Amino acid sequence: MHRHPFATEAYELGFAVGVREDYGYQVEEYRNVELPVNILDNDFRNPDLDRYLEQFVELDPSVGIIGDAYSRAEARELNRVVETILDEDPFKQVVAVPKCREALDGLSDDVVLGYAMGYSDIQAEDCSEVRDWRGRRVHLLGASPPKQYDVIQDLTQPTLFDDPPADIVGLDWNGVHGVALKGEYWSRNGWQSADHLSVRETVRKSLQEIKRYWQERGIWPDTVPVELYGEAVEKPDEFVFMDRGGDLIPDKEALEDAYVKEYSYDGDEVQWAFQSEVYKKFVEWREGLV
């Protein structure tokens, strides 16, 4: 399934790719881009658990953020969903977000607790104390890296009461995309002007800075998704468009929008790139490849 180029930038830098379950607005038709969905978020402003589960089955993410619980009864319902998912695949990480103390207490140990820090109507600190999250698996939702790092310290550092540390299994933040449209990128020294960069270059700059921020603190996975799933963009043996008289592919965006396909030709396996589907079909017919 084709994805937005911003996701390609993140994936190539080692980040996990996430979409919201009403993901249609996040998809663009880049013909030569193929990305896995590692994280499936829910539309917390318009939740629909049945709709979410349909997308979960279709996209098969590693991490599912299934919804918010505003009561103990809603926590029990999410427990049931988590149990069903883990029965099918016990290696999934399923996140539910408690929005009151009763829900926090009611979510089972099989659930990864979502620690709300971003655009949520109720933040984690509004309905709980730090000690309430200790000893549980936690995924941090939203906020910039320094704020997330402060919470990691709060949830994991030794205390006078010898509270067990939380197990921080994941975190996410998509704030850099919206600000990039305003001409700024996030850096380890704060937000910086990006008037000299394109929007896509601005997003990439933020992602590079975020990656370095976490690596400096010893927080980065040993194995990243691109190593497990492979490159997002197919690359031809020669970076030329077959239907442009052998013109060089001018940039990354042109390659992402190309038709790239592997053929058996004269006894060899070759990959060719085409700018148009019409010419691709013509060459396949002319060379007897179909």
Secondary structure, 3 states (H helix, E strand, C coil): CCCCHHHHHHHHCCCCCEEECCHHHHCCCCCCCCCCCCEEECCCCCCCHHHHHHHHHHHCCCEEEEEEECCHHHHHHHHHHHHHHHHHCCCCEEEEEECCHHHHHHCCCCCEEEEECCCCCCCHHHHCCHHHHCCCEEEEECCCHHHHHHHHHHHHCCCCCCCCCCEEEEEECCHHHHHHCCCEEEECCEEEECCCCCHHHHHHHHHHHHHHHHHHCCCCCCCCHHHHHCCCCCCCCCCEEHHHCCCECCCHHHHHCCEEEEEEECCEEEEEEECCHHHHHHHHHHCCCC
